[in-house]
Amino acid sequence: MSTQPDLLYSEEEEALRAAVRDLLADHCDAPGVIARTESDAPHDLAAWKALADGMGLAGLLVPEAKGGQGATHREVAVVLEELGRAVAPVPYLTSAVVATEALLACEDEGGLLAELASGRRIGALAVALNVAPSGVYKVVRHEDGALYGELTGIADAAVADVLLVPADDGGLYAVDADAVTVTPQVSLDLTRPVATVVLEGAAGRLLGDAEPAVRRALRAGAGLLASEQLGLAEWTLTETVRYLKDRKQFNRPVGGFQALKHRLAQLWLEVVNLRAAARGAADALATGDDVDVAVTVAQAYAAPVAVHAAEEALQLHAGIGMTWEHPIHLYLKRAKADSIAYGTAGAHRAALAELVDLQAP
């Protein structure tokens, strides 16, 4: 029987939010993030260590018996909202959510879960970032105990210690990053770079069946990505309102002009609806109640709102919004990249139509 989802935040979740926001204020200020994108090392491993090791947040989805915190997707969603607000260049979604969920579906993960939960190692599922939960993904060739092939569009592969690689024999293999060649690809979102991974006879340890693990991982990734998109949209809206209150034209605040008020009001409504959709997906993942529908609803709605919020922020900040020094471009690029991550809004709408037995247009 279906129960009403709990869309509100608990006191513990709000306390978690405050702690993560404080940490990110110290580690992921906008000038620092922009400077990282211009370097050869865009990932902020100090921030990752503070989140994973210092606060134990990499292990939220891992049961205590396996070395984690034994929390739920609701807490993870709060963390992702804050990471979205800061466009933090850390592999949280890819390692602590997607790779971790894939391992949770494997019976013999060989202690990898505890290593990912502690942050000692970073994991990445070797499936292209744009693949939807029900989409087709590329596999590598398994021959005489070794893996051969090329995989593209793997998010955060450059910083991963271990890759979870699906093979043509139906297995999911753990492959050390040292055993593969990782080549950065040109990425629109400089804070979540993608890479090509080439395996030339790499040794892999069989973890279990790839299909259920990949599906579970991509579904959780899609559902919780909506929380990152929510954080991003909230930050861009808040900053735009603040700027329009301060900026004056004709001796009055720009935000007082009715045309701009209407645009902001419309955006606020979209962001509030996005919060409901994102919270619904997080709660469904936590309770296991009607998960597929909640995830597809969230992703069908999240991408257009996040992109719209970032585009409005860029336009309404006028000239300063177009500069490299202002962080808005990071948010727009992340919103655009997120809009195709784990399936496009259109793909999720088509999936939703099938789930609820409606004929897609």
Summary of the structure (lengths in Angstrom):
residues: 361
radius of gyration: 20.3
end to end distance: 29.9
largest distance: 75.6
contacts: 1317
relative contact order: 0.13
helix: 56%
strand: 14%
